Amino acid sequence: MLYASPGRTNGAVPRGHHIVGIGVGCLVMGPWLLACAGVAVPGIGVPTPEADVLAAVEGLEVVDGSFAEVDCDAHGPGLAYVATVEDPARARAALLALATCLEAAHRSEAVMAGLAREEPEVAGAALAAAAESLAEASAEDPLLSAVAVTLVEHPDKGVRYEAVEALDRYPWSADPAMSARMHEAVRDPAPPVVSELLHRAHARAAGLAEPLGWLATARFAMQAHLDPGIRGRAALLAARLAPDSPQVRRQLRSLLTDKHPYTRAAAATALADCGDLASVHLLVELLDDKEISTWKMLPFQGSDGVMRRQVHKGSHFERVNDAVFRAIEELTSGMDDGYSYRSVSLKYLELDLISARRDALKWYDDHRDALPPLGADEGGTD
């Protein structure tokens, strides 16, 4: 898997990125291009509604980006028409209304038309409308394909990020074609999009149709990506996909010395997820690591104009050693006398963590000989 430089955060999609989805884009959006050029395409397009319906919709007032009052039965056909031909502000309002008017005539056609537009506010509203249908969509649904094209082709990174959120309504992990499309999008130049894709894949890892490609991507990102949030989330995904792999465990152990505290905390959690009991010998070396294990990516603008930001948290109390205590407790839970992470209160957080460190060191001194040695299960090659 190839990664674009994470320093490119202006939302522009590189040339190669456009080529990836051009075939599907032509199939899904080609009829709309013909319709816009004045070529009649049977079954495509939103017809002009009756004059009274159109007049009723034209009388709707846009308040805070949405129509103030909408009657789905009375306005439905008009909303679909306005969503395709009106100015961006009214098109957005119409698409947001269609998100609640699920039975409106020509709704799907209008949403696909909105997805094809470059204005972020319109495409974002179309995604909101599409998301309401994706949970029940079939693999052949053209609306699903249109959202997938938006994920890889739209020039605005905020829209692409929201496409990830919308597609996660659909059981994409069990659909080989859509799983491949989500995996393809990991090449996105915007770190928030990549991080969100890894996060969603981690949540669905048990049912991924094509796990080996995701594993290869995660392992590459752990080693090579410049963004600590992506390295950390890649570690969590790799642990979920291949917990028994000596190579994965070796990579996770190396991340315990990563320069960023979020990645170190994520690596500790990932090792616990793997059940790598021997890694306790390394985890105890981080008991004094008090650095804040959060990572905030640069903010970006959502399709609604509101600034959004990806925040990565490495543990409940947002410190590396907190993640380490939790990892040691989980890893040793199967032992007769495993380590128990004492109750910690926010009021006495610093004192409680100092006590937890003392408890962990004492436990390790008493039980180190019962732990498997490092390197005992490190066979195999990369």
C-alpha positions as CSV (number, residue, x, y, z in Angstrom):
1,M,0.0,0.0,0.0
2,L,1.4,3.4,-1.0
3,Y,0.8,6.5,1.2
4,A,0.8,10.1,0.1
5,S,2.7,12.4,2.3
6,P,0.6,13.2,5.4
7,G,1.9,16.8,5.2
8,R,-0.5,17.4,2.3
9,T,-3.6,18.6,4.1
10,N,-5.1,21.1,1.7
11,G,-7.7,18.6,0.6
12,A,-6.5,18.3,-3.0
13,V,-6.7,14.8,-4.4
14,P,-3.6,13.7,-6.4
15,R,-3.8,12.8,-10.0
16,G,-3.5,9.1,-9.4
17,H,-6.2,9.2,-6.8
18,H,-8.7,10.4,-9.4
19,I,-7.9,7.6,-11.8
20,V,-8.7,4.9,-9.3
21,G,-12.4,5.5,-9.3
22,I,-12.9,6.7,-12.8
23,G,-14.5,3.5,-14.1
24,V,-17.1,3.4,-11.4
25,G,-17.5,7.2,-11.6
26,C,-18.4,6.9,-15.2
27,L,-20.9,4.2,-14.6
28,V,-22.6,5.9,-11.7
29,M,-22.3,9.6,-12.7
30,G,-22.2,9.2,-16.5
31,P,-25.9,9.5,-17.0
32,W,-26.0,12.6,-14.9
33,L,-23.3,14.2,-17.1
34,L,-25.4,13.3,-20.2
35,A,-28.5,14.8,-18.6
36,C,-26.7,18.0,-17.7
37,A,-25.5,18.2,-21.4
38,G,-29.1,18.1,-22.5
39,V,-29.1,14.4,-23.7
40,A,-32.2,12.6,-22.8
41,V,-31.5,9.4,-20.7
42,P,-34.5,7.2,-20.0
43,G,-35.2,6.8,-16.3
44,I,-32.6,9.4,-15.2
45,G,-33.2,12.8,-13.8
46,V,-35.7,14.6,-11.6
47,P,-38.8,15.9,-13.5
48,T,-40.1,19.3,-13.0
49,P,-43.0,19.0,-10.4
50,E,-46.4,20.4,-10.8
51,A,-46.6,24.2,-10.6
52,D,-48.3,24.2,-7.2
53,V,-45.8,21.8,-5.7
54,L,-42.9,23.8,-7.1
55,A,-44.4,27.0,-5.8
56,A,-44.8,25.6,-2.3
57,V,-41.2,24.5,-2.2
58,E,-40.0,27.8,-3.6
59,G,-41.8,29.5,-0.7
60,L,-39.8,27.6,1.9
61,E,-37.4,29.8,3.9
62,V,-33.8,28.7,4.6
63,V,-33.1,29.1,8.3
64,D,-29.6,28.2,9.6
65,G,-28.9,26.1,6.4
66,S,-32.2,24.2,6.5
67,F,-35.8,24.7,5.4
68,A,-37.8,25.9,8.4
69,E,-40.9,23.7,7.9
70,V,-41.2,20.7,5.5
71,D,-44.2,18.5,4.8
72,C,-42.8,15.4,3.1
73,D,-46.1,14.5,1.4
74,A,-46.6,18.0,0.0
75,H,-43.0,19.0,-0.7
76,G,-41.3,15.7,-1.6
77,P,-41.2,15.9,-5.4
78,G,-40.4,19.6,-5.2
79,L,-37.5,19.0,-2.8
80,A,-36.0,16.5,-5.2
81,Y,-36.2,19.0,-8.0
82,V,-34.7,21.9,-5.9
83,A,-31.9,19.7,-4.8
84,T,-30.7,19.3,-8.4
85,V,-31.2,22.7,-10.0
86,E,-31.2,25.4,-7.3
87,D,-28.4,27.5,-5.8
88,P,-26.1,25.7,-3.3
89,A,-27.9,27.1,-0.2
90,R,-31.3,25.9,-1.3
91,A,-30.0,22.6,-2.8
92,R,-28.4,21.9,0.6
93,A,-31.6,22.7,2.5
94,A,-33.6,20.4,0.1
95,L,-31.2,17.5,0.5
96,L,-31.2,17.9,4.3
97,A,-35.0,17.8,4.1
98,L,-34.8,14.6,1.9
99,A,-32.8,13.0,4.7
100,T,-36.0,12.8,6.7
101,C,-38.4,12.4,3.7
102,L,-37.4,8.8,2.9
103,E,-40.4,8.1,0.7
104,A,-40.2,11.2,-1.4
105,A,-40.4,10.7,-5.1
106,H,-37.1,10.8,-7.0
107,R,-35.2,11.1,-3.7
108,S,-32.4,8.7,-4.7
109,E,-31.8,10.5,-8.0
110,A,-31.6,13.8,-6.3
111,V,-29.2,12.5,-3.7
112,M,-26.9,11.1,-6.4
113,A,-27.0,14.4,-8.2
114,G,-26.0,16.2,-5.0
115,L,-23.1,13.8,-4.4
116,A,-21.8,14.6,-7.9
117,R,-21.6,18.4,-7.1
118,E,-18.3,19.9,-6.0
119,E,-19.7,22.4,-3.6
120,P,-18.9,20.9,-0.2
121,E,-22.1,22.1,1.4
122,V,-24.2,20.3,-1.2
123,A,-22.2,17.1,-1.3
124,G,-22.2,17.0,2.5
125,A,-26.0,17.3,2.7
126,A,-26.3,14.6,0.0
127,L,-24.2,12.3,2.2
128,A,-26.5,13.0,5.2
129,A,-29.4,12.1,3.0
130,A,-27.7,9.0,1.6
131,A,-26.7,7.8,5.1
132,E,-30.3,7.3,6.1
133,S,-30.7,4.7,3.3
134,L,-27.3,2.9,3.4
135,A,-28.1,0.7,6.4
136,E,-30.7,-1.2,4.3
137,A,-28.9,-0.8,1.0
138,S,-28.1,-3.8,-1.2
139,A,-24.6,-4.3,-2.7
140,E,-26.0,-3.3,-6.1
141,D,-27.6,-0.1,-4.9
142,P,-26.4,2.7,-7.2
143,L,-26.7,5.1,-4.3
144,L,-24.1,3.0,-2.4
145,S,-21.8,3.2,-5.4
146,A,-22.3,6.9,-5.7
147,V,-21.2,7.4,-2.1
148,A,-18.2,5.2,-2.7
149,V,-17.2,7.4,-5.6
150,T,-17.5,10.5,-3.4
151,L,-15.2,8.9,-0.9
152,V,-12.3,8.6,-3.3
153,E,-13.1,11.3,-5.8
154,H,-14.5,14.4,-4.1
155,P,-11.9,17.3,-4.0
156,D,-12.9,18.4,-0.5
157,K,-11.4,16.4,2.4
158,G,-14.2,17.3,4.7
159,V,-16.6,15.7,2.3
160,R,-14.4,12.6,2.0
161,Y,-14.2,12.3,5.8
162,E,-18.0,12.5,6.0
163,A,-18.3,9.8,3.2
164,V,-16.4,7.5,5.6
165,E,-19.0,8.2,8.3
166,A,-21.9,7.6,5.8
167,L,-20.5,4.4,4.4
168,D,-20.1,3.0,7.9
169,R,-23.9,2.8,8.1
170,Y,-23.6,0.0,5.5
171,P,-22.1,-3.4,6.5
172,W,-19.2,-2.8,4.2
173,S,-16.8,-5.2,5.9
174,A,-18.7,-8.2,4.7
175,D,-19.0,-6.9,1.2
176,P,-15.7,-7.7,-0.7
177,A,-16.2,-5.0,-3.3
178,M,-17.0,-2.2,-0.7
179,S,-14.3,-3.4,1.7
180,A,-11.9,-3.0,-1.2
181,R,-13.2,0.5,-1.9
182,M,-12.7,1.5,1.7
183,H,-9.2,0.0,1.7
184,E,-8.5,1.9,-1.5
185,A,-9.4,5.2,0.3
186,V,-6.6,4.7,2.8
187,R,-4.4,6.3,0.2
188,D,-6.1,9.6,0.9
189,P,-3.7,12.5,1.3
190,A,-5.6,13.9,4.3
191,P,-4.5,12.3,7.6
192,P,-8.0,12.6,9.3
193,V,-9.6,10.5,6.5
194,V,-6.9,7.8,6.8
195,S,-7.1,7.7,10.6
196,E,-10.9,7.5,10.5
197,L,-10.8,4.6,8.0
198,L,-8.3,2.7,10.2
199,H,-10.6,3.4,13.2
200,R,-13.7,2.0,11.4
201,A,-11.8,-1.0,10.1
202,H,-10.6,-1.8,13.6
203,A,-14.2,-1.8,14.8
204,R,-15.2,-4.2,12.1
205,A,-12.0,-6.2,12.0
206,A,-13.6,-9.5,13.0
207,G,-15.7,-9.5,9.8
208,L,-13.5,-8.0,7.2
209,A,-13.9,-9.7,3.9
210,E,-10.3,-9.1,2.8
211,P,-8.2,-8.8,6.0
212,L,-4.8,-9.5,4.5
213,G,-4.7,-6.2,2.5
214,W,-5.8,-4.2,5.6
215,L,-3.1,-6.0,7.7
216,A,-0.4,-5.1,5.1
217,T,-1.5,-1.5,5.2
218,A,-1.6,-1.4,9.0
219,R,1.9,-2.8,9.2
220,F,3.3,-0.4,6.7
221,A,1.6,2.5,8.4
222,M,3.1,1.5,11.8
223,Q,6.5,1.6,10.4
224,A,6.4,4.4,7.9
225,H,3.6,6.9,8.4
226,L,4.7,10.3,9.8
227,D,1.4,10.9,11.7
228,P,1.4,9.5,15.2
229,G,-2.4,9.1,15.3
230,I,-2.2,6.9,12.2
231,R,0.7,4.9,13.6
232,G,-1.3,4.3,16.7
233,R,-4.5,3.3,15.1
234,A,-2.6,1.1,12.6
235,A,-1.1,-0.7,15.6
236,L,-4.6,-1.3,17.1
237,L,-5.8,-2.6,13.7
238,A,-2.8,-4.9,13.2
239,A,-3.3,-6.4,16.7
240,R,-6.9,-7.1,16.0
241,L,-6.2,-8.7,12.6
242,A,-3.2,-10.8,13.5
243,P,-2.8,-11.1,17.3
244,D,-0.7,-14.3,17.1
245,S,1.7,-13.1,14.5
246,P,5.3,-12.8,15.8
247,Q,6.1,-10.2,13.2
248,V,3.2,-8.0,14.3
249,R,4.1,-8.4,18.0
250,R,7.7,-7.4,17.2
251,Q,6.5,-4.3,15.4
252,L,4.2,-3.4,18.3
253,R,7.0,-3.8,20.8
254,S,9.1,-1.5,18.8
255,L,6.4,1.2,19.0
256,L,6.8,1.3,22.7
257,T,9.8,3.5,22.1
258,D,7.9,5.7,19.5
259,K,8.7,9.4,19.8
260,H,5.0,10.3,20.4
261,P,3.1,9.4,23.6
262,Y,-0.1,8.5,21.8
263,T,1.6,5.9,19.7
264,R,3.3,4.4,22.7
265,A,0.0,4.2,24.6
266,A,-1.7,2.7,21.6
267,A,1.1,0.1,21.2
268,A,0.7,-0.9,24.9
269,T,-3.1,-1.4,24.3
270,A,-2.4,-3.3,21.1
271,L,0.0,-5.7,22.8
272,A,-2.6,-6.4,25.4
273,D,-5.1,-7.1,22.6
274,C,-2.6,-9.5,21.2
275,G,-2.2,-11.3,24.5
276,D,1.6,-10.8,24.3
277,L,2.4,-11.7,27.9
278,A,6.2,-11.5,27.3
279,S,5.8,-7.8,26.4
280,V,5.3,-7.1,30.2
281,H,9.1,-7.1,30.5
282,L,9.0,-4.1,28.2
283,L,5.9,-2.4,29.5
284,V,7.3,-2.1,33.0
285,E,9.9,0.2,31.5
286,L,7.1,2.7,30.7
287,L,5.7,2.9,34.3
288,D,7.4,6.3,34.7
289,D,6.0,7.6,31.4
290,K,3.7,10.4,32.4
291,E,3.3,12.1,29.1
292,I,-0.2,13.0,27.9
293,S,-1.2,10.3,25.4
294,T,-3.4,12.4,23.2
295,W,-2.9,13.5,19.6
296,K,-4.9,16.3,17.9
297,M,-4.7,16.5,14.2
298,L,-4.9,19.8,12.4
299,P,-8.5,21.0,12.2
300,F,-10.4,20.8,9.0
301,Q,-13.7,22.3,7.8
302,G,-16.7,20.1,7.5
303,S,-19.2,20.4,4.7
304,D,-21.4,22.5,7.0
305,G,-18.6,25.0,7.5
306,V,-18.0,24.0,11.1
307,M,-14.4,23.2,12.0
308,R,-13.7,19.5,12.9
309,R,-10.7,17.9,14.5
310,Q,-9.6,14.3,15.0
311,V,-8.7,13.7,18.6
312,H,-6.9,10.5,19.5
313,K,-6.8,9.4,23.2
314,G,-4.4,6.8,24.3
315,S,-6.1,5.8,27.5
316,H,-8.9,6.7,29.9
317,F,-6.7,9.1,32.0
318,E,-4.8,10.2,28.9
319,R,-1.4,9.3,30.1
320,V,1.0,6.7,28.8
321,N,1.5,4.9,32.1
322,D,-2.2,4.7,32.6
323,A,-2.4,2.7,29.3
324,V,0.5,0.6,30.5
325,F,-1.1,-0.3,33.8
326,R,-4.3,-1.3,32.0
327,A,-2.3,-3.4,29.5
328,I,-0.3,-5.3,32.2
329,E,-3.6,-6.0,34.1
330,E,-5.2,-7.4,31.0
331,L,-2.2,-9.4,30.0
332,T,-1.7,-11.0,33.4
333,S,-5.4,-11.6,34.1
334,G,-5.0,-15.3,33.2
335,M,-2.3,-15.9,35.8
336,D,-3.1,-17.2,39.3
337,D,-1.9,-13.9,40.9
338,G,-2.1,-11.3,38.1
339,Y,-1.5,-7.6,38.5
340,S,-4.5,-5.6,39.7
341,Y,-4.7,-1.9,38.7
342,R,-5.9,-0.2,41.8
343,S,-8.9,2.2,41.7
344,V,-7.9,5.6,40.6
345,S,-9.8,8.8,41.3
346,L,-9.6,12.1,39.4
347,K,-9.3,14.0,42.7
348,Y,-6.1,12.1,43.7
349,L,-5.0,11.1,40.2
350,E,-1.3,11.8,40.6
351,L,-1.0,10.1,44.0
352,D,-3.1,7.1,42.8
353,L,-0.9,6.6,39.8
354,I,2.3,6.8,41.9
355,S,0.8,4.1,44.1
356,A,-0.2,2.1,41.0
357,R,3.4,2.3,39.8
358,R,4.7,1.0,43.1
359,D,2.2,-1.9,43.0
360,A,3.2,-2.8,39.5
361,L,6.9,-2.8,40.2
362,K,6.4,-4.9,43.3
363,W,4.2,-7.4,41.3
364,Y,6.8,-7.6,38.5
365,D,9.7,-8.2,41.0
366,D,7.6,-11.1,42.5
367,H,6.5,-12.6,39.2
368,R,9.0,-11.9,36.5
369,D,10.3,-15.4,36.5
370,A,6.8,-16.7,35.8
371,L,6.6,-14.6,32.6
372,P,7.7,-16.0,29.2
373,P,11.0,-14.5,28.1
374,L,11.3,-12.0,25.3
375,G,12.0,-13.7,22.0
376,A,10.4,-17.0,23.0
377,D,7.8,-16.7,20.2
378,E,9.5,-14.4,17.7
379,G,10.0,-17.0,15.0
380,G,9.1,-16.3,11.4
381,T,10.1,-13.7,8.9
382,D,8.5,-10.4,7.6
